Amino acid sequence: MTDRENLFKSYMNAVGLNDTVENFINGKLTPGQGEKILLVDPFTGIKLTQYCDAGSNLTENACTASNSAQKIWMNDLSAAGRGQVMQRASLEISNNLENLAKLESIVSGKPIRDCRVEVSKVAEMFSYYGGWTDKLHGEVIPVPSGHLNYTIREPLGVIFQITPWNAPIFTAGWQIAPAIACGNGVVIKPSEFTPVTTVALVRYLEISGLPKGLVNVLCGLGGSTGQSAIKNELVRKVVFVGSPITGKKVAISASESLKPVVLELGGKSANIVFDDCNLEHASLGAQAAIFSGAGQSCVSGSRLLIQSSIYNELTSMISSGMKSIKLGDPLDENTQIGPISNLKQFSHIQNIIKIAKKEGANVSEISDLPKGGYFISPTVLTNLNNSSTPAQTEIFGPVVTAIPFETEDQAVAIANDTSFGLAGAVWTNNVGRAHRVASKVTAGTFWINSYKAIHVSSPFGGSLSSGFGRSSGLEALMEYTAPKSVWLDSAETPSISFGYVA
């Protein structure tokens, strides 16, 4: 057994899990029943453990458990009581932050300091949504018929959520917290590459007082376990975070049962830099936008649009600056960028860089990389236009395509010349220009003189190939509830009409 395997097992045990990957169903750790899945350490490329796909039988058990517990959650606790449980969950997560962060780091390949921040954000999510549980009320509507008409918002029932490998525990909290705040039950399937921190998180939720079985975790594959859950008759809504290709498959499968979906998909965000900005500030922001997290973020600033007058200067600053970024062991406190999370994604990024070279790109990268593991150098591609493969394809790695532009209108046109509509940014000291560009670029989130600032209280989502629906803020609560309209005839002698009441 390698040192890395021993570390993995020790971190698993520290969060109350067994040595290998198991599902968490109705309050119990349960081995899978399907085909074997290999879990690999992205830093070394060696095996951490092997586990079995959950399979259809366990999927049925998870949905049944969630359906039963959801009724307890709604009927046996007051709205304020549910909020108090969520506040305790927030504290429980905070108390176990270090162990959760270490487990997240070794499995996902993210630097430990980034993982600590993300786990703290998960604690904040449960605290934030815990404050909403007793504030989900309807309205009284002054209808013209003389009726008393009011609305109430009701939970949907069992929600099936599929989360990705790039931020496993963060996206688990991002989805679970608003769903249960609204009174729903949850069955969640994390990526088969990074399942364990979601299991640990849900175990801590139950320790905090959530009814046993309210949230269940299925560890396994999308084509088997995922599809089985989507088709389960107890599931009322499907939420998917991941690639557009898989998102389409999920949406089609859910539509066959007339189930609504929320899709949080990819991006090809334009990071627009004008020549009147603070160039040093923009350079640092551009590096953070694409290189942090090894570029494995749906909002990464992977298209860097630079006004021609500063194009050479800014690309040189970024190429020079990235040489001081420390790549290495994600568990090392000094590491700023870890490896790519899995071999499949590693191969995809390598292939796109090869295509870029064939299409005539000048490639600036670091030659001295850690040995072994799935490491990709921070990379700047120049001499390409917006129609090139790297500019139109979601790379999901630390690779940025730098594209020149002349005018404001041209910058906006290039920014919108993509199938995605998730995020974007502008760097300028011209306040009017900043707001003009923000209003014209198709994006669900847009930053001015900054990048990647998000918060649980603000809505997040996109359009076009970036998906639809919102997964945070007040808007997420609307995704997880349905309005019911109630009518009371207030007339002394109610009348029954065989048509619509005018």
N, C-alpha and C positions, 0 to 999 in steps of 0.2 A: 504493500500500500504506500502511495506517495505522500509526501508532506502536504501537498495540496488537497488530497482526498481526506487526510486527517483533519486539516483545517475546516473543510466543508462539513464534515461530520460533527466537529466540535461546535461550529456555529449553528448547525441544525439543532443540536441538543440544547444549546443555550436559549433557544426560543421555544423549547418544549416539543420539538418534533423528533421523530425517529431518524435513523441513519440514512434512510432513503426517502424518495418522494411518495407521498400518499395523498389521497383525496381527503377532504374534510366534509363529511356528510352526516347531518343530524347530530352534530356534536362529537363525532368520532373520526379518528384517523383510519382510513380504509384503503387497502391496496387496490390498484387497478386490476382489471380483468382482461384487458385486450393485449395488443401487440407490444413488444418491448420498445422503449425509447431510450436513447443514450443522452445523458446530460454531460456536456463537455465544458471544461474550464477554458474560457476564451484567452486567458493570459498564457497558458502553456499548450493548449490544444490537446490535453490529455483528459481521460474520462474521470468524472467526479462520481457518478453513480449511474445506475440503470433502473428504470421503472417501467410500469405497464400502463398503457392507455386505459382510461377509466371504463369506457364501453357503455353500451346502451342500458344495461341493467342498473348500473350505478347512477346513470343519468336520470332514469325514472325515479329512483329512490331520492335523489337530490331534489327533483321538482316536487315530489309528494311531500317531502319534509318541509320545504320552503312554503308550500301552499298552506300546510297545517299551522306552521309557526306564524305565518302572516296574520292569521285570524286572531291568534293570541296577542300578537304585537299591537293590533288595532283595537281589539275589544277589551283586553284585560289591563291595558295601560292607558292613562290619559295622554293627551298630546304633550303636556308638560313633562309627564313621566318618561315618555320616550326621549324627550330632549335631555333629561337628566342622565339617562343611560348613555346617550351619545357623548355627553360631556365627560362621563367616567371613562368611556372608551378613548377619548382624546388624551386623558391623563395616563391611561395604561400604555398607550403607544409612546408617549413622551418618556415614560419611565423605562421603556425597553428600547429606546432609540438606538443605542450603540450596537446592541446585538443584531437588531434588524438591519442596520446600515452595513455591518460587516457581512452578513449573509447576502444582502443585495449586491454588494460590491463583488464578492467572489463569483457569484452566479452570472451577473449581467456584464461584468467587466468595467463598470463605471468607477471612477475614482472615489475613494472612501469619503472624501470631504464633500463631494457632490451628493453621495447617498445620505449623509447625515442631514443635509439641507432638505432633501426630498422626503425623508421620513418625518422630519419636523413639520413639513407642509401637510403631510397626511394627518398628523395630529390636529393641525389647524382646520382641516376640512371637516372633521367630525365635530369640532367645537363650533365652527361657523354654522353648519347645517343643524346642529343640535339646538341652536338658537331660533331656528325657523319652525320647529315642529308645532308650536302653539300659535303660529301666526299665519297659517294657511287657511284663510277664510274667503268666503265668496262675497257676493254683492246683492243688494236689493235693487231691482231694475224697475223704473217707473213705466211699466207697460200701459198702453192706452185703453185697455179693456176693463179696467176696474179690478183686476186680479192683483193679489199680492204675489209677486214673482221674485224669487231669490235663487241664488246659485250656491252650491257647495262644491268643493273640490275633493274628489275621492281617489284613493290609490287604485292602481291598475290591477295589482295582484302579484304574480311572480314575474320578475324581470330576468331575462338571460343576458349576461354581459360577457363580451369577449375582449380581452385586453392584450396589448402587445409586449414584445420583449425589450423594447428600448428604455422603458421606465416602469418596471413591473409593479412595484408597490405604490408608486405615485398614481398611476392610472387606475389601480384597484381602488384606492381611497377616493379618487376623483369620481368614480362611477358609483361605488357602494353608498357613500355618505348621503348624497341627495335622494337616492332611491329609497333607503330605509327611513330617511327623515319624513318622506311623504307617506309612509306606512306600508310600503311594498316589501315583499320577500325577494331575495336575490339568489340566483344560481350564476356563478361566475367561472369562466374558463380562461385562466391566464395562458400565455404562450407556452407551448411544450418546451421551449428553450429555457424559460425562467419561471417555473411554477411555484417555487417554495416560499417566497416571501408573502405571496398572497394567502397561502395556507396559514402561515404564522400570524399574519394580520387578522384573519377571520377568527382564529383561535383566541386572540386577545380580545376581540369584540365580544365573544361569548363569555369570557372571563369577566368582562365589564358589566354583564347583565342582559345582553341580547338573548331572546328566547332561543333555545337549542333548535337548530335547523333553519333559523330565519335566513342566514346567509350560508350557502354551501359552495365548496370549491371543487371543481372537476379538473383534474390534471390529465391532459391528453391532446389528441389531434383534432383539428378542425373538421376533417372529412368524415370522421366517425363520431366521436363524442360531441363535437360542436353541432353537427347536423342533426344528431339525435335530440339534442336539447332544443334546437330551433323548432323542430317538428312536434315537440311534446305539447299536448293539448292544454296543459296547465300554464304554459308560458304565454304571457299577454303582450310582451314587447321585447324586442331584441336591440341591444346596443353593441356596436362594433367599433373598435379602434384599431386601425391597421392600414394595409395597403389598399389602393383603389381596386385592384384586380380581385382580391379576396372580398372586399366590401360589396362588389357587384354580386358575387356568388351568395353572400349572406342575404342581401336584399331580395334577390330572386327567390331564394329558398323560403324566406319569411313571407313573401308575397303570396306564395302558394297556399298559405293558411290565413291570409289576410291580416297578418300581424304587422303593426307599424315598426319602423326601425329608426334609430339614430345612428348616423354614420360619421365618424370622425376619421378622415382619411389623410391622404398625403398632401404635399405642398411643393411648390417650386417658387418660393417667395423671392420677390425682388427687393433688394437692399439698395436704395437709390442715393447716390452721393453727388451733391452739387459743389461747384468750385468755391462757393462762399462759406462753406462750413468750416468748423474747427477740424483740420485735417488729421491731427494726431488723435483727437477724440474719435473721429470716424474710422480711423485705421484700427484702433483697439476694439471699437464696436463691431466692425466687420469681421475681425478675427474671432471674437466671442460668438458672433452670430452663426458662424459655420464650423469652427473648430471645437467649441465646447461640446462635451458629450460625444466626441469623435464624429460630430455631424449627424448623429443618430437622433434627430428630432424632426417632427413634421413641419415645424416652423423655421427650420434653419434658413439662413440667408444665403441660399445656394446660387442665386444669380446676383452678382454685384454689378450694378449699373453705375458707371462712373462718367461724369462729364469729361469730354475729351481733353480739355485744358489741364486736367490734373490726373489723367489716366495713368501715365507712366510713373508719376511720382507716387501715387497711392498704391499701385500694384507692387512697386519696389519696396515701399514701407511695410506692406503686409508680408511679402516674401521674406524680408529681412527679419521682421518681428516674429514670424512663426518658428524661426530657428532656435529661439530661446525657450520654446514651449517644451516642458518635460513630459515625455512619454514613458510609461513603465507599468510596473505592478500596480493594479488598482487599489491594493491594500496599503501601498506606500503613501504616507502622508504628503509627500512632495509631488506625487504624480498629478499632472493636470489633464492628460488625455490617456485613457486606457485603450485596450484593444477593441476591435469590432466585436459585437456580441456573439456572433455565430459564424460558422464556416460558409453557409449559404449566402449571407449578406457580404461577407469578406470577398467571396468570389465575384459577386455582382459588381462591387465597387472596382475591383481590379479590371473587370471586363470593360466597364465604362471608361476607365482611364486609357485602356488600349484603343478603344474606339476614338477617343478624343485625339490621340496621337495620329491615328490614321486620317482624321478629318483636318489635320494641320495645326493642332494646338501646340503652343509653347507651354511646357510643363515645368513649373517650379515646385520642388518638393525637397524633403529632407532625406539624406542618404543613410544616416546613422539611426537605425531603428532597433528596438529590443529584439533579441533573437527568440525565435519560436513564437507561438501564439498568432492571433489574427490582427496584426498591426498594419495600419495604413498611414502613410505620412500625411500631415497637413499638405494640401496641394492647391496651387493656384493655376488655373487654365486661362491663358490669354490667346489672342489671335483667332477667336471664334466669334460667330454671331449668334443671335438668339434662335436661329433655326437649327443650330447644331444639336446633335444627340445629347451631349452633356447639359445643354441649356434647357432642353425640353423633357428630359427624363429625371425622375426623382432618384437621385444617387443614394441618399441616406448615408452619407459618409462625410469625412472632412475634406471635401472637394468643392471648390468654388469656381464658377465660370465668370470671369470679369469681362463685361461688355461695355464698350464706349457709347456715349450718346452726345448730341449737340444741344438740343433744346428741351425745355420742360415738356412740351407736347410729345416729343419723340420719346422721352423717358417713360411717360405714362403709357404710350402706345406699346413700347417694348415690355413694360411690366405686365400689361394685360394680355400680351400675346402668349398665352399658355392655357392649358386645359384646367389649371388649378385656380383656386380662389381662397386661400387660407390666410396668409399673412403678408406683411410687407413693412417697409420702413423708408423714411427719408431723412437725410442729413443736410440741413441748410440753416443759415441764420436769418433767412427771409421768412417772417412769420406768415405772411400772406401765401407765399409759395407752399409752405409746409402744409397749411390747411387745404389749399387747392389740390395738391397731390394726394393728400389723405382721402379727400372726397372722391377722387377720380379712379384710384386704383381699386380693383375688385379684390377685396380681402375682408375676412371676418374680424381680423385683428390688425391694427396698423400702429406703428410707433413713429414718433418724431424725435430725432436726435437720441435715440436709445434703441435697444433691441432685446427681445425675449422676456420682457416684463409681463408676467401673468399672475393672476390671483384668483382664488376660489370664488370671490364675490363678484367677479366680472365675467360676462358671457364669453364662451369660447366655442368656435366652430367655423365652418367655411361654407363654400358653395361650389358648384360645378363638380369637378373630379375630387374636390376636397371634402365632399359629403354634404350632409344637411342635418339640421337640429343643433341644439346647444347643450353643452355638458357641464356648465358651471353657472354660478350666479343664480339670480331669481329665475332666469329662463329655464334652467335645468329642472326646477321644481314643477314648472309647467309641463315638461316632457314626461314627468313621472306621475302626473295626476290627470284626471279627466273631470271636466265640469258637468255637474248635474243641475238641470233647471227644474225648479219646483214651483208649481202654480197653485194658489189658493183662491177660490172664488169668494170674494168678500161681500157680494150682494146679499141683501136680506132674503131674497128668494132667488137662489141660484138658477140659472137657465142652462139648459143643455142644447148645444147647437150641433147640427150635423155638418156644419162647414167650419171654416176657420173663424175664430172670434175676431171681430174688427175692433 
